[in-house]
Structures are given as structure tokens and as C-alpha cells.
């Protein structure tokens, strides 16, 4: 074994453990499967869905406004636009 650093292979990465929550994947195995299979994990929302969720039409018309989000699916969370963006309608 070389102690001078010559011949060391520093180009690789070793993943020794991983946990997490990911859009459209309930666990790490599903996450890797989605990556391998090219599964689109981002949810895209229509203007009507976002307007119903309380996003203003003026904001929706901006070219730099992104109408998408990586939604985490859980049993205790709805995935409607208003719940995803945590918006509440103003009280009248």
C-alpha cells in the first residue's frame, strides 16, 4: 500500500447508507427505481388549479413563476394545490 497518495483512487463515491422522503417515492428503493426508469417526480399544476389554491392571476402570468413542485406523499397530507402550497383563503 502506498503512503504517499500515489495510486489512490479518489474518483469514486461510496453510498453506505441512505434514508429520505422523495416525491413519488415512499422509500429509497422507489427513489432509485424512479431515477433508473426516468420517472417524472415533479407535479405540474394548471393555472386553474393554482388560482383555486389562492395564487393570484398576476403572479401566474409572470414568466419566472414555476408552476411545479416536488410533492411528498403521506397519509396525513392531501396533495391538492392549496394544501401543497399551504394556502388559506382570506376570510370574508
C-alpha positions as MATLAB code, in Angstrom:
seq = 'XXXXXXXXXXXXXXXXXXXXXXXXXXXXXXXXXXXXXXXXXXXXXXXXXXXXXXXXXXXXXXXXXXXXXXXXXXXXXXXXXXXXXXXXXXXX';
ca = [
       0.000    0.000    0.000;
       1.319    3.408   -0.935;
       1.524    6.005    1.815;
       2.424    8.890   -0.474;
      -1.019    9.084   -2.054;
       0.191    7.753   -5.375;
      -2.241    5.357   -6.921;
      -5.132    6.320   -4.642;
      -8.463    6.159   -6.448;
     -10.411    9.224   -5.327;
     -12.794    9.299   -8.291;
     -15.472    7.050   -6.807;
     -18.245    7.649   -4.314;
     -19.480    5.042   -1.865;
     -23.034    5.335   -0.559;
     -23.063    3.352    2.660;
     -26.499    4.256    3.926;
     -29.379    6.446    2.887;
     -32.806    7.425    4.118;
     -35.169   10.087    2.939;
     -38.506   11.220    1.617;
     -38.849   11.945   -2.072;
     -41.595   12.978   -4.492;
     -43.404    9.922   -5.909;
     -41.274    7.545   -3.865;
     -42.216    6.196   -0.452;
     -38.700    4.949    0.251;
     -35.135    4.924   -1.062;
     -35.681    1.822   -3.209;
     -38.548    3.531   -5.048;
     -36.436    6.682   -5.396;
     -33.593    4.757   -7.096;
     -36.086    2.830   -9.260;
     -37.652    6.121  -10.370;
     -34.227    7.524  -11.257;
     -33.331    4.393  -13.199;
     -36.652    4.335  -15.062;
     -36.782    8.081  -15.763;
     -39.976    8.635  -13.752;
     -41.018   12.321  -13.606;
     -41.402   13.047   -9.903;
     -42.370   16.714  -10.156;
     -46.046   17.661  -10.074;
     -47.093   20.364  -12.539;
     -50.176   22.479  -11.767;
     -52.508   24.240  -14.189;
     -53.321   27.929  -13.837;
     -56.854   26.989  -12.782;
     -55.602   24.667  -10.024;
     -53.223   27.316   -8.717;
     -55.842   30.078   -8.907;
     -58.249   27.845   -6.963;
     -55.463   27.416   -4.386;
     -55.236   31.183   -3.991;
     -52.351   32.101   -6.299;
     -53.075   35.434   -7.966;
     -53.539   35.544  -11.745;
     -50.917   38.306  -11.939;
     -48.348   36.009  -10.338;
     -49.368   33.139  -12.623;
     -48.758   35.323  -15.679;
     -45.130   36.015  -14.720;
     -42.691   34.077  -16.919;
     -40.413   33.351  -13.939;
     -43.167   31.762  -11.812;
     -42.669   27.990  -11.658;
     -45.958   26.085  -11.608;
     -44.454   22.880  -10.309;
     -43.405   21.296   -7.046;
     -41.959   18.049   -5.767;
     -44.891   16.830   -3.684;
     -44.189   14.458   -0.820;
     -46.957   11.904   -0.496;
     -48.007   10.991    3.023;
     -51.095    9.533    4.611;
     -51.696   12.687    6.620;
     -51.263   15.164    3.780;
     -53.508   15.996    0.866;
     -51.851   16.820   -2.459;
     -54.279   19.452   -3.673;
     -52.554   22.688   -4.750;
     -53.911   24.607   -1.754;
     -52.539   22.040    0.698;
     -49.248   21.714   -1.161;
     -48.661   25.448   -1.128;
     -50.187   25.760    2.382;
     -52.543   28.499    1.282;
     -55.654   29.650    3.071;
     -58.436   31.643    1.542;
     -58.955   35.089    3.085;
     -61.887   35.246    5.475;
     -64.778   37.432    4.360;
];
